[in-house]
Amino acid sequence: MLRITAYVATVGSPNDRNTGDTRMSSNKAVKERIIGREVESRTKARAISPVQRPSDDEVRRRAFEIHVERGGIRGYDLDDWLQAEKELTQKLHR
């Protein structure tokens, strides 16, 4: 557990974020830095992880299968495509 004691940082100390004559409590400055690092590290993790998506051909085949299973009823092209994409994406991420 991180325990932060409350005290006021002086202007010019290496641990504060003060500019000019403004004073900021060290407690607040440390919390802002910790929160900033957490957000930054989560962003990096997302940027590195590859996004896996099914190919258009795979989606096209599955959408046609769904169309046939439905009885060949016209007018549900987009629904079939989205359902096929969803199924195949879930399959990739298991």
OpenMM code with the backbone's topology and positions (N, CA, C; nanometers):
from openmm import Vec3, app, unit

residues = "MET LEU ARG ILE THR ALA TYR VAL ALA THR VAL GLY SER PRO ASN ASP ARG ASN THR GLY ASP THR ARG MET SER SER ASN LYS ALA VAL LYS GLU ARG ILE ILE GLY ARG GLU VAL GLU SER ARG THR LYS ALA ARG ALA ILE SER PRO VAL GLN ARG PRO SER ASP ASP GLU VAL ARG ARG ARG ALA PHE GLU ILE HIS VAL GLU ARG GLY GLY ILE ARG GLY TYR ASP LEU ASP ASP TRP LEU GLN ALA GLU LYS GLU LEU THR GLN LYS LEU HIS ARG".split()
positions = [
    Vec3(0.0841, -0.1179, 0.0000),
    Vec3(0.0000, 0.0000, 0.0000),
    Vec3(0.0880, 0.1235, 0.0000),
    Vec3(0.0502, 0.2189, -0.0776),
    Vec3(0.1250, 0.3431, -0.0888),
    Vec3(0.0687, 0.4436, 0.0097),
    Vec3(0.1533, 0.4937, 0.0990),
    Vec3(0.1085, 0.5933, 0.1954),
    Vec3(0.1747, 0.7254, 0.1597),
    Vec3(0.0935, 0.8243, 0.1442),
    Vec3(0.1437, 0.9558, 0.1067),
    Vec3(0.1132, 1.0519, 0.2200),
    Vec3(0.2166, 1.1150, 0.2720),
    Vec3(0.1949, 1.2127, 0.3788),
    Vec3(0.1692, 1.3488, 0.3160),
    Vec3(0.0873, 1.4255, 0.3814),
    Vec3(0.0519, 1.5573, 0.3278),
    Vec3(0.1519, 1.6614, 0.3763),
    Vec3(0.2196, 1.7224, 0.2851),
    Vec3(0.3039, 1.8379, 0.3153),
    Vec3(0.3098, 1.9222, 0.1896),
    Vec3(0.3520, 2.0422, 0.2024),
    Vec3(0.3535, 2.1339, 0.0901),
    Vec3(0.4943, 2.1369, 0.0321),
    Vec3(0.5036, 2.1153, -0.0973),
    Vec3(0.6335, 2.1192, -0.1642),
    Vec3(0.6729, 2.2638, -0.1868),
    Vec3(0.7996, 2.2903, -0.1745),
    Vec3(0.8460, 2.4266, -0.1961),
    Vec3(0.8734, 2.4482, -0.3433),
    Vec3(0.8647, 2.5708, -0.3864),
    Vec3(0.8879, 2.6045, -0.5259),
    Vec3(1.0307, 2.5689, -0.5621),
    Vec3(1.0458, 2.4977, -0.6728),
    Vec3(1.1791, 2.4642, -0.7206),
    Vec3(1.2285, 2.3286, -0.6744),
    Vec3(1.1550, 2.2574, -0.5885),
    Vec3(1.2008, 2.1248, -0.5475),
    Vec3(1.1767, 2.0266, -0.6607),
    Vec3(1.2561, 1.9196, -0.6715),
    Vec3(1.2414, 1.8264, -0.7822),
    Vec3(1.1124, 1.7452, -0.7777),
    Vec3(1.0418, 1.7457, -0.6648),
    Vec3(0.9218, 1.6631, -0.6510),
    Vec3(0.7917, 1.7390, -0.6715),
    Vec3(0.7967, 1.8641, -0.7138),
    Vec3(0.6715, 1.9384, -0.7290),
    Vec3(0.6467, 1.9754, -0.8743),
    Vec3(0.5287, 2.0222, -0.9009),
    Vec3(0.4910, 2.0654, -1.0349),
    Vec3(0.4555, 2.2130, -1.0317),
    Vec3(0.5211, 2.2862, -0.9459),
    Vec3(0.4871, 2.4269, -0.9266),
    Vec3(0.5452, 2.5132, -1.0369),
    Vec3(0.4722, 2.6160, -1.0680),
    Vec3(0.5243, 2.7161, -1.1604),
    Vec3(0.5044, 2.8512, -1.0953),
    Vec3(0.6037, 2.9346, -1.0988),
    Vec3(0.5927, 3.0666, -1.0380),
    Vec3(0.5760, 3.0586, -0.8888),
    Vec3(0.4837, 3.1385, -0.8357),
    Vec3(0.4611, 3.1419, -0.6917),
    Vec3(0.3508, 3.0470, -0.6474),
    Vec3(0.2940, 2.9716, -0.7385),
    Vec3(0.1856, 2.8810, -0.7046),
    Vec3(0.2393, 2.7639, -0.6245),
    Vec3(0.1628, 2.7195, -0.5256),
    Vec3(0.2061, 2.6055, -0.4449),
    Vec3(0.1041, 2.4938, -0.4592),
    Vec3(0.1531, 2.3726, -0.4733),
    Vec3(0.0662, 2.2566, -0.4858),
    Vec3(0.1113, 2.1560, -0.3808),
    Vec3(0.0182, 2.0968, -0.3114),
    Vec3(0.0585, 1.9998, -0.2103),
    Vec3(0.1263, 1.8818, -0.2778),
    Vec3(0.2252, 1.8282, -0.2133),
    Vec3(0.3009, 1.7158, -0.2684),
    Vec3(0.2085, 1.5962, -0.2884),
    Vec3(0.1141, 1.5803, -0.1983),
    Vec3(0.0190, 1.4695, -0.2064),
    Vec3(-0.0545, 1.4731, -0.3404),
    Vec3(-0.1034, 1.5874, -0.3782),
    Vec3(-0.1770, 1.6022, -0.5033),
    Vec3(-0.0856, 1.5786, -0.6238),
    Vec3(0.0355, 1.6320, -0.6181),
    Vec3(0.1300, 1.6159, -0.7288),
    Vec3(0.1642, 1.4689, -0.7496),
    Vec3(0.1863, 1.3959, -0.6402),
    Vec3(0.2204, 1.2531, -0.6504),
    Vec3(0.1028, 1.1758, -0.7073),
    Vec3(-0.0183, 1.2042, -0.6615),
    Vec3(-0.1359, 1.1346, -0.7139),
    Vec3(-0.1517, 1.1587, -0.8636),
    Vec3(-0.1297, 1.2832, -0.9075),
    Vec3(-0.1417, 1.3138, -1.0499),
    Vec3(-0.0390, 1.2349, -1.1310),
    Vec3(0.0811, 1.2236, -1.0793),
    Vec3(0.1841, 1.1477, -1.1505),
    Vec3(0.1484, 1.0004, -1.1577),
    Vec3(0.0998, 0.9432, -1.0469),
    Vec3(0.0639, 0.8014, -1.0445),
    Vec3(-0.0492, 0.7748, -1.1418),
    Vec3(-0.1521, 0.8566, -1.1393),
    Vec3(-0.2655, 0.8393, -1.2303),
    Vec3(-0.2198, 0.8516, -1.3744),
    Vec3(-0.1347, 0.9486, -1.4036),
    Vec3(-0.0833, 0.9677, -1.5386),
    Vec3(-0.0065, 0.8466, -1.5877),
    Vec3(0.0746, 0.7851, -1.5031),
    Vec3(0.1520, 0.6673, -1.5429),
    Vec3(0.0611, 0.5489, -1.5714),
    Vec3(-0.0426, 0.5307, -1.4890),
    Vec3(-0.1351, 0.4192, -1.5108),
    Vec3(-0.2048, 0.4323, -1.6447),
    Vec3(-0.2518, 0.5499, -1.6768),
    Vec3(-0.3202, 0.5726, -1.8040),
    Vec3(-0.2235, 0.5492, -1.9189),
    Vec3(-0.1022, 0.6002, -1.9049),
    Vec3(-0.0018, 0.5848, -2.0096),
    Vec3(0.0333, 0.4387, -2.0319),
    Vec3(0.0493, 0.3608, -1.9241),
    Vec3(0.0868, 0.2201, -1.9396),
    Vec3(-0.0266, 0.1395, -2.0028),
    Vec3(-0.1524, 0.1695, -1.9698),
    Vec3(-0.2633, 0.0995, -2.0322),
    Vec3(-0.2698, 0.1303, -2.1813),
    Vec3(-0.2427, 0.2532, -2.2175),
    Vec3(-0.2453, 0.2924, -2.3579),
    Vec3(-0.1388, 0.2173, -2.4361),
    Vec3(-0.0189, 0.2060, -2.3827),
    Vec3(0.0884, 0.1347, -2.4497),
    Vec3(0.0527, -0.0119, -2.4696),
    Vec3(-0.0102, -0.0734, -2.3697),
    Vec3(-0.0464, -0.2143, -2.3803),
    Vec3(-0.1462, -0.2361, -2.4931),
    Vec3(-0.2389, -0.1454, -2.5079),
    Vec3(-0.3364, -0.1593, -2.6155),
    Vec3(-0.2718, -0.1387, -2.7521),
    Vec3(-0.1803, -0.0456, -2.7600),
    Vec3(-0.1174, -0.0154, -2.8874),
    Vec3(-0.0302, -0.1312, -2.9356),
    Vec3(0.0284, -0.2068, -2.8451),
    Vec3(0.1176, -0.3161, -2.8814),
    Vec3(0.0399, -0.4413, -2.9215),
    Vec3(-0.0717, -0.4678, -2.8538),
    Vec3(-0.1447, -0.5912, -2.8814),
    Vec3(-0.2064, -0.5867, -3.0213),
    Vec3(-0.1851, -0.6922, -3.0999),
    Vec3(-0.2384, -0.6946, -3.2359),
    Vec3(-0.3897, -0.7183, -3.2359),
    Vec3(-0.4572, -0.6570, -3.3287),
    Vec3(-0.6008, -0.6751, -3.3427),
    Vec3(-0.6231, -0.7861, -3.4438),
    Vec3(-0.6892, -0.8906, -3.3998),
    Vec3(-0.7155, -1.0026, -3.4889),
    Vec3(-0.8576, -0.9930, -3.5420),
    Vec3(-0.8680, -0.9969, -3.6725),
    Vec3(-0.9989, -0.9907, -3.7371),
    Vec3(-1.0058, -1.0997, -3.8427),
    Vec3(-1.1241, -1.1538, -3.8628),
    Vec3(-1.1385, -1.2537, -3.9693),
    Vec3(-1.1276, -1.1860, -4.1061),
    Vec3(-1.0837, -1.2614, -4.2039),
    Vec3(-1.0723, -1.2054, -4.3394),
    Vec3(-1.2113, -1.1855, -4.3994),
    Vec3(-1.2190, -1.1031, -4.5009),
    Vec3(-1.3475, -1.0782, -4.5671),
    Vec3(-1.4029, -1.2060, -4.6286),
    Vec3(-1.3147, -1.2905, -4.6819),
    Vec3(-1.3611, -1.4164, -4.7411),
    Vec3(-1.4257, -1.5067, -4.6368),
    Vec3(-1.3654, -1.5146, -4.5171),
    Vec3(-1.4228, -1.5967, -4.4106),
    Vec3(-1.5594, -1.5428, -4.3692),
    Vec3(-1.5682, -1.4126, -4.3564),
    Vec3(-1.6957, -1.3506, -4.3172),
    Vec3(-1.7993, -1.3722, -4.4264),
    Vec3(-1.7590, -1.3570, -4.5513),
    Vec3(-1.8505, -1.3758, -4.6639),
    Vec3(-1.9074, -1.5180, -4.6647),
    Vec3(-1.8182, -1.6165, -4.6450),
    Vec3(-1.8648, -1.7573, -4.6427),
    Vec3(-1.9631, -1.7816, -4.5291),
    Vec3(-1.9271, -1.7334, -4.4072),
    Vec3(-2.0144, -1.7555, -4.2925),
    Vec3(-2.1465, -1.6809, -4.3088),
    Vec3(-2.1434, -1.5608, -4.3649),
    Vec3(-2.2666, -1.4841, -4.3878),
    Vec3(-2.3579, -1.5584, -4.4842),
    Vec3(-2.3001, -1.6205, -4.5858),
    Vec3(-2.3810, -1.6978, -4.6800),
    Vec3(-2.4418, -1.8199, -4.6110),
    Vec3(-2.3632, -1.8849, -4.5236),
    Vec3(-2.4169, -1.9994, -4.4481),
    Vec3(-2.5351, -1.9564, -4.3617),
    Vec3(-2.5220, -1.8415, -4.2965),
    Vec3(-2.6320, -1.7886, -4.2134),
    Vec3(-2.7530, -1.7586, -4.3006),
    Vec3(-2.7299, -1.7033, -4.4185),
    Vec3(-2.8373, -1.6733, -4.5136),
    Vec3(-2.9121, -1.8007, -4.5520),
    Vec3(-2.8374, -1.9063, -4.5799),
    Vec3(-2.8988, -2.0343, -4.6178),
    Vec3(-2.9747, -2.0934, -4.4995),
    Vec3(-2.9154, -2.0869, -4.3793),
    Vec3(-2.9819, -2.1387, -4.2588),
    Vec3(-3.1133, -2.0653, -4.2316),
    Vec3(-3.1177, -1.9388, -4.2667),
    Vec3(-3.2370, -1.8573, -4.2466),
    Vec3(-3.3465, -1.8946, -4.3474),
    Vec3(-3.3110, -1.9675, -4.4487),
    Vec3(-3.4085, -2.0078, -4.5494),
    Vec3(-3.3958, -1.9278, -4.6779),
    Vec3(-3.2874, -1.8553, -4.6930),
    Vec3(-3.2654, -1.7791, -4.8155),
    Vec3(-3.3513, -1.6553, -4.8270),
    Vec3(-3.4035, -1.6083, -4.7155),
    Vec3(-3.4884, -1.4889, -4.7175),
    Vec3(-3.4021, -1.3665, -4.7469),
    Vec3(-3.4446, -1.2878, -4.8454),
    Vec3(-3.3684, -1.1692, -4.8840),
    Vec3(-3.3945, -1.0526, -4.7895),
    Vec3(-3.2998, -0.9578, -4.7894),
    Vec3(-3.3180, -0.8362, -4.7111),
    Vec3(-3.2444, -0.8353, -4.5782),
    Vec3(-3.1700, -0.9398, -4.5473),
    Vec3(-3.0971, -0.9471, -4.4210),
    Vec3(-2.9458, -0.9531, -4.4427),
    Vec3(-2.8996, -0.8955, -4.5535),
    Vec3(-2.7575, -0.9016, -4.5890),
    Vec3(-2.6684, -0.8472, -4.4773),
    Vec3(-2.6999, -0.7278, -4.4319),
    Vec3(-2.6172, -0.6640, -4.3302),
    Vec3(-2.6226, -0.7402, -4.1981),
    Vec3(-2.7419, -0.7852, -4.1605),
    Vec3(-2.7555, -0.8641, -4.0375),
    Vec3(-2.6702, -0.9907, -4.0440),
    Vec3(-2.6756, -1.0595, -4.1582),
    Vec3(-2.5977, -1.1819, -4.1754),
    Vec3(-2.4478, -1.1522, -4.1669),
    Vec3(-2.4046, -1.0446, -4.2318),
    Vec3(-2.2624, -1.0077, -4.2322),
    Vec3(-2.2146, -0.9754, -4.0895),
    Vec3(-2.2932, -0.8948, -4.0178),
    Vec3(-2.2534, -0.8561, -3.8824),
    Vec3(-2.2512, -0.9756, -3.7872),
    Vec3(-2.3483, -1.0643, -3.8021),
    Vec3(-2.3511, -1.1842, -3.7176),
    Vec3(-2.2302, -1.2724, -3.7482),
    Vec3(-2.1970, -1.2881, -3.8762),
    Vec3(-2.0815, -1.3681, -3.9160),
    Vec3(-1.9528, -1.3073, -3.8607),
    Vec3(-1.9389, -1.1765, -3.8717),
    Vec3(-1.8206, -1.1077, -3.8179),
    Vec3(-1.8080, -1.1293, -3.6683),
    Vec3(-1.9195, -1.1156, -3.5984),
    Vec3(-1.9194, -1.1315, -3.4528),
    Vec3(-1.8789, -1.2735, -3.4136),
    Vec3(-1.9378, -1.3728, -3.4775),
    Vec3(-1.9063, -1.5129, -3.4465),
    Vec3(-1.7588, -1.5438, -3.4709),
    Vec3(-1.7089, -1.5016, -3.5864),
    Vec3(-1.5705, -1.5325, -3.6221),
    Vec3(-1.4702, -1.4571, -3.5341),
    Vec3(-1.5024, -1.3351, -3.4960),
    Vec3(-1.4148, -1.2581, -3.4073),
    Vec3(-1.4084, -1.3225, -3.2706),
    Vec3(-1.5221, -1.3656, -3.2185),
    Vec3(-1.5254, -1.4332, -3.0889),
    Vec3(-1.4458, -1.5632, -3.0957),
    Vec3(-1.4555, -1.6325, -3.2057),
    Vec3(-1.3823, -1.7576, -3.2241),
    Vec3(-1.2304, -1.7337, -3.2214),
    Vec3(-1.1857, -1.6232, -3.2815),
    Vec3(-1.0433, -1.5907, -3.2825),
    Vec3(-0.9897, -1.5552, -3.1445),
    Vec3(-1.0715, -1.4953, -3.0612),
    Vec3(-1.0260, -1.4479, -2.9306),
    Vec3(-1.0437, -1.5495, -2.8192),
    Vec3(-1.0820, -1.6678, -2.8481),
    Vec3(-1.0962, -1.7714, -2.7435),
    Vec3(-0.9657, -1.8306, -2.7095),
] * unit.nanometer
topology = app.Topology()
chain = topology.addChain("A")
for resn in residues:
    res = topology.addResidue(resn, chain)
    for name in ("N", "CA", "C"):
        topology.addAtom(name, app.Element.getBySymbol(name[0]), res)
